[in-house]
Amino acid sequence: MEKVLTIEEAKIEFESHMLIALFKAAVEQSTLLTGKYNQKMKQDFNRWQKIGFMFIEELEKRNMIHGEYMNKLSDIYHNVNSGMREEFYKGLES
């Protein structure tokens, strides 16, 4: 039997999901910078990226998040990033 959440619990769960989706989008976004840093900064960046992907994978394995649902939420962040990128690149071309 599935537990029915109170409104407050549902809000907290959704806020958690938004945070995880933001983190997922940030880790995915970071792949655009793979190989762009040097030495210690590169090592730290690569470690952060690897840990981020492992963290998301572990949450999915434990059924703490649903992959398709997280993809939908993180896609919202990717769409925002895409819009910012588009506006920035337009300004460079002007």
N, C-alpha and C positions, 0 to 999 in steps of 0.2 A: 504494500500500500504506500502510495506516494504522500509525503508529508505536505500539508498545506501551509504555505508561508503567510505570516502576517504581512501587512503592507510595508511595515518598517523592515522586516527581514527581506522582502522582495526587493526593496530599494537598495539595501546593503549588498545583496547578491548582484544586482545589476551594476552598481558602482564598482564592485570587484571585477565583474566581467569587462566593464569598460577599461579599467586599469590594465587588465591582462591583455586585452585587445590592443591597447596603446603600446604596451611593451612588445607584443608580437609584431606590430607594425614597425616599431622602431628597430627591432632586430632585423626584420626583413629589409627595411630601408637601408640599414647599415651595409647590406651586400653591395650597394652602389659604390661604397668607399673601400671595399676589400682591395688590399694591395696598394693603397694610396699613401699610407703612412710609413715612416722609417723607424727602425731600431726599436727602442723600448715602447714607444707609443704604438707601433705596429703589433708588438707582442700583446700588450694590454688590450688593444682593440680586438684582435683575433680571439683572445681568451673570453672577453666579454660577449662577443658574438656567438661563440661556441656554447658557452654556458646558457645564453639566452635561448638558443634553439633547443638545448637539452631540457631546460626548465619547461618550455611550452610542451614539448613531447611528453615529459613526465606528467604534467597536469592532464594531458589527454589520456595517457595510459591509465591513470587513476580515476578516470571518468569525472574529474573535477571540472572539466570544461568539455563542451561538445565541439569537435573540430569544425564542422560546417558553420555552426553558429559563430564561433570565434573568427572564422574567415570572413563572414558577412560583416561583423563589427570592425575587424581590422581593415577591410576593404574601404570602409568609410574614411578611415584615417589616410589610407593610400590615395583616395580620391581628393582629399584636401591637399595632400602633398603634391599631387599631380597638378592641381589648380594653381598652387603657389609656384611650382616649377614653370608652368606655362606663362604665368604673369611675369616672372623674373626674366625668362628667356626673351619674351617680347620686348622688355625694356632694354635688353642688351642689343637687340637688333635695330632699335630705333635710332 
